[in-house]
């Protein structure tokens, strides 16, 4: 099976070099993973283009291989044909590799009427509820046991009106897939509407589904008898783009990111403006000029500004870590309020050890005061986004840093080593 970089590897970084150049982000990580599950909804071939070469894609393909689903992964094109499904159970070792393993429940219920999985894995960034998944599947008529993670839908699924108590991305994707082939009409209220959720809905519609309300918080899905094959290009990853812009800004460099969708960056653009950084947008690119100097803009009245995350279209939680590093290299003080995950900002301990001026208020809030000089040191990546942020910090720091557990970054960022080298980073990789 095509693989990404080794899971056990390390980066050696010599900091202090402004990063400059052009990159093209990979396909959206959070779009391709549910799309792989969606391809199992039909017996016909689904062709996906712009598929990123990341470890999480490999993990989902390992699940397909276990189920007996045929696929071919060449360059950035993935062909999936689930003509037959050999098993209804996914082993624990495969489930714990990533969170989206849980999204295989709906396709298995649709195709063979039952599923047996195990609690999913993924980044350890705090409690990540599965309640909305169980709620949605039960409302559609499935039997769902939260103790054994066994699911049955021998009488089929039936469209219903439902309301999520949180705008969960994976639950919205999961129930949207199930509802696409349920009998009748399903309405999902308080649905997530992130770009990757929209992209999955677009794929389902190409496969013959009837999903309305895309880019809103109310989805109406009219069930159909069957879905067919389709061909689709994955939208580019706005999280990767934002991460690289933050990296270039923190190192005092400049960057142009190509193959972007302007509407994915409205809130991201506003947050960069709080750092005195104006982004330039062309039809399919975004640029950070090299003449800009990061400086925190106070709120009206002179108050310290607050940056917090939230469901789309609010600022993405996945970019909070990189923006915290940028704040250490910006003049002024800013409060970060991570509302969605209680363990996401624990990585700031590494930044404090490097010399950053950060006050940890509680598990959800930190105050960062810059600009500070960071000193290189050994550190380890606790999760995908914190790993990218630590690379950013190492590239800003004086001296050499070693980032262990670098393979975890490969789960979400395609060719990260090659892209950093192309921007002028002094970085080596060793296993």
Buried (B, 14 or more C-beta within 10 A) or exposed (E): EEEBBEBEBBBBBBBBBBBBBEBBBBBBBBBBBBBBBBBBBBBBBBBBEBBBBBBBBBBBBBBBEBBEBEBEBEEBBBBBBBEEBEEBBBBBEBBBBBBBBBBBBBBBBBBBBBBBBBEBBBBEBBEBEBEBBBBBBBBBBBBBEEEEBBBBBEEBBBBBEBEBEEBBBBBBBBBBBBBBBBBEBBBBBBBBBBBBBBBBBBBBBBBBBBBBBBBEBEBBBBBBEEBBBBEBBBBBBBBBBBBBBBBBBBBBBBBBBBBBBBEBBEBBBEBBEBBBBEBEEEEEBBBBEEEBEBBBBBEEEEEEBEBBBBBBBBBBBBBBBBBBBBBBBBEBBBBBBBBBBBBBBBBBBBBBEBBBBBEBEEBBBBBBBBBBEBBBBEBBBBBBBBBBBBBBBBBBBBBBBBBBBBBBBBBBBBBBBEBBBBBBBBBEBEE
